[in-house]
Amino acid sequence: MRQTRTALFRFIRRYVGDEQDAWDLLQDSYAAAWINIRRYDPTRPFEAWIRTIALNKCRDWSRRRFVRRLIRGGVELSSPEALAVPDGAGSGDERMEAGRRLARLNEEMSRLPPHLKAPLLLTAIEGRSQADTAGILGVSVKTVETRVARARRKLSHALRRDRPAGPIPE
């Protein structure tokens, strides 16, 4: 747990968009791993095995959340919290704007369909290779490549909607 907890929490947090839900899912993932430890194949990396469990927990969470939203008439159960911005980010206004943009990005990432969200998080955010990601997700490398491209297009489109008119800052 000590070796995988931080990276696994970040992955889950980005997947679900809510810190408290992420902590709960992290605990569920480790509990499921402990219960099923006899199924672990020591020839495979432990991190890939626990990440697959966490991904399945995230997918289950998303399905349950979707059903709850349907029952409640589409009302959001929770909104993603803005992540803290490092102190060296410039003036207060710059830090606030950077925090707003980061919160918006996390919000849009949490809205991606699960089949696009997982490969994007694993490759772009976690820095995993497409081959590793394909192994974790049980799909082909080409499928990972296609899904990451689609996820990036969706995010780009969603974030562009909120941009003010005028030149785009770099």
N, C-alpha and C positions, 0 to 999 in steps of 0.2 A: 504494500500500500504506500509506503513512504516513497518508493521510487516512481510510482505512477499517479499518485493522487493529484498533484498540481496540474499536470497536463490533462488528465482525464476530466478534472473539474472544469478547466477552461473549455474543453471540447463540449461538454454537456451544457455549460452556461451559454455558450454561443448557439447551441442547437435549440435550447428551449427559451432563451431570452429572459429568464427570470432567475435571480440568484438563489432564492429560497428553494424553488423547485429543483434547481441544479444540485443543491446540497442533498436534497431528498433522493434524487435519482442517483447521485454518487453512492450514497449509502446502500440503496437498493442494488446497485451494480455489484458492489463488493459483497453484499450478503448473498446474492445469486451466485457469485463466483465461489464463495466459501461452500455453499450448499452443493454445488456441482463440481467441486475441485477434482473429483475422480474422473470427470470427463476431459480434463485438461490434458492435452498432448504435449509432453515436455519437449518434443522435437520442434514445436512451433514457439515463436516468441510469446511470452506471457502478456506483454503489452498489447499485442494484436488480439489475443484472446479476450482480455478484459475490456478492450475497446469495442469489440464486437458485442459483448454483453451489454455494455453501456449504450451502444447504438440501438440495440433492440429495446432497451428500457426507454430510451428517448422516443422511439417510434410508437411504443405502447402509450406513452404519456401524450403524444400528439393525437393519437386516435381518440383517447378518452377525452381530451380537451375539446376536440372537434365535436364530439357527441354532446358534451355539456353545453357548448356554444349553440348548437342546434336547438337543444331543449330550451335554453334560456333566450332564444330569439336573437342570437348573434352578438350578445353583449360580451365584450372582452372580460375574461375572468381576472386578468392582471396585465399590467403594462410593464415592459422592460425598464429596468432602472438604468440610469446613466452611469457609466463607469467613471471612476475617478481619473482625472487628467494629471500627469506629473507636474510638480511645481515649476519646472523650468519651461513651461509652455508659452511664456510671454506674459503680456498684460492680463488683467482680470477679464477684459472683454474677449481677448483671444482665447483664453482658457475656457471661458463659458461657451464660445462658439465651437471650439474643438470638442468640448464635451457634448454639445448638442448634436454635432455631426456624427460623433461616435455612437451616441444613443440612437440616433436615426438609423445608422448603418446596422446596429445590433437588432433594432426593431424589424427592419426589412429582412435581415437574415433569418430571424425567427419565423417570418411569414413564408419563407420559401417552402415549396413542397418538400417533404422528406427525401424523396429520391434525388433532388437537386442539392439540398442542404448538406447532406452527409459528405458527398464527394468534395464539395467546395471547402467545407471545414477541414477535412482531412488533408487536402492538397495545399490549398492557398493559405490557410491559417496555421495548420500544424506542420506544414512543410514536408509532408510525406510524399513519396513518389507515387506516380499513377499506378504502378505495379503493386505497391503495398496497399494502396487504397482499394484497388480491384480485389485483392485477396481478402481484405477485411469485409468488403461489401458483397463478395461473392458474384462479381460481374466481370466483364472483360475490361481490359485497359482502354479500348476504344470507347466503351460505354462511359467510363469515368471521364475521359477527355470530352466527350459530347456533353455530359451532364454538367461538368464544370463550366464549359463555355455557355451553356444555357443559363446557368445560375448567375454568372457574371453579367450576361445581357439583361436578365430580369432585375438584378440589383441596380445596374446602371440606369435602366429605364425608370425604376421606382425612385431613385435618388435624384434623377434629373427633373422629375415632376416638381420637386420642392425648391429647386434653384431659382433665385431671383433672376430677372432678365438682365442682360449685360454680359460683359466678359467673365469667363469662368476663371476663378483664381486657381493657380497651380500649387 
